[in-house]
Amino acid sequence: MPRYLAYPTGPSVQDAALEYLEKRQAPQQGGDPAANPGTSQAAGNGAVGNNNGTAGTNGTANGNATVSGGAGGNGTNSSATVSIPATAAAGAITMLEPAQTGSVSYYKIAPSETITFKWNMTDLYVQPSNLTVVASCSANGNTYPVGPTDGAQNVFDGNTTEVHWVPYDWEQVPGQPRFAAASYVLQIWDERGPGVARKGGWLSPYSGTKFGMYIPQPYTPLADWTCATCSSAQRLLGQPAGLSIMTSLIVMFVSAYAVLRRA
C-alpha cells in the first residue's frame, strides 16, 4: 500500500506563511526607498536632477542656487548639476583686443582688412550654450553681424573667445546694409538674449568696446584737388598760379615800403 506524507495545516503554519508574504511585499509598497530608485524625491532641493534647465533654491542653510541641465537643458552642462553660491558675482567679459587704452581704434573698410576681437569670460558657473556678436551704429541705427559671412555667421559656441571680421565681405552680401564711416559699439550676449538682468554665475550681456570705421578714398593728384569747404580766396591760394601771384604782390608791397622810407 502506498504511503502518503501528511503536512500539518494548523493555524500556526498558515499565519507564518502569510507573515512571510507580507514582509516580501512591504518594500514594493514604498516601505523601502531603495526599492524604488526611479522615484523622484524633492526635499527642498528645487529642481535638482530634473535635467530640464530649471533652477531652484537649495534647502540647506548655505542658500545656494542649484541649476540642472545647463542653460535651458540644451547647453554643454545638460548632464551636470551646478551649485551657485548666493554671493557669486555675475559673469563678465573682459576685452583683450582691441586693447582698452581709452583711445578709439579705427579700422578700414576694404578687401582683406580683418578686424579681430578677443576677450576673456570670468566668474562663470554656468557655461553659455552660444554667443551672439554684433556691432551697432548709432549714426544710422543699424546693427551688423560680426563674424564670417558663411557658416555660423555671428552665432558661436559658448566657449568662443575670438572672432575675425571682414566688414567689406559683408557689404557684398545682397540685402546687407552698407557700413557708415562712423563709430560702432561691440555687443555680445548668450542664448538668453541682450536684455537679461545680471545674475550670479551667469554671463552678463556685454556692450563696451567702441571703435570707428572709415571708407578709404581714391588718390587725387594735388593739381586736381579742390577744397570743398574753402572760400574762393583760399582755393586760389591753394593753386600754384594763385600762390605765385600772391608772392609777387607781397614782394612789390615790401619794396615800395622800403623806397618810401628812404625818401
C-alpha positions, 0 to 999 in steps of 0.5 A: 500500500502506498504511503502518503506524507501528511503536512500539518495545516494548523493555524500556526503554519498558515499565519507564518506563511502569510507573515512571510508574504507580507514582509516580501511585499512591504518594500514594493509598497514604498516601505523601502526607498531603495526599492524604488530608485526611479522615484523622484524625491524633492526635499527642498532641493528645487529642481535638482536632477530634473535635467530640464534647465530649471533652477531652484533654491537649495534647502540647506542653510548655505542658500545656494542656487542649484541649476540642472541641465545647463542653460535651458537643458540644451547647453554643454552642462545638460548632464551636470548639476551646478551649485551657485553660491548666493554671493557669486558675482555675475559673469563678465567679459573682459576685452583683450583686443582691441586693447582698452587704452581709452583711445578709439581704434579705427579700422578700414573698410576694404578687401582683406582688412580683418578686424579681430576681437578677443576677450576673456569670460570670468566668474562663470558657473554656468557655461553659455550654450552660444554667443551672439556678436554684433556691432551697432551704429548709432549714426544710422541705427543699424546693427551688423553681424560680426563674424564670417559671412558663411557658416555660423555667421555671428552665432558661436559656441559658448566657449568662443573667445575670438572672432575675425571680421571682414566688414567689406565681405559683408557689404557684398552680401545682397540685402546687407546694409552698407557700413557708415564711416562712423563709430560702432559699439561691440555687443555680445550676449548668450542664448538668453538674449541682450536684455537679461538682468545680471545674475550670479554665475551667469554671463552678463550681456556685454556692450563696451568696446567702441571703435570707428570705421572709415571708407578709404578714398581714391588718390587725387593728384594735388593739381586736381584737388579742390577744397570743398569747404574753402572760400574762393580766396583760399582755393586760389591760394591753394593753386600754384598760379594763385600762390605765385601771384600772391608772392609777387604782390607781397614782394612789390608791397615790401619794396615800395615800403622800403623806397618810401622810407628812404625818401 
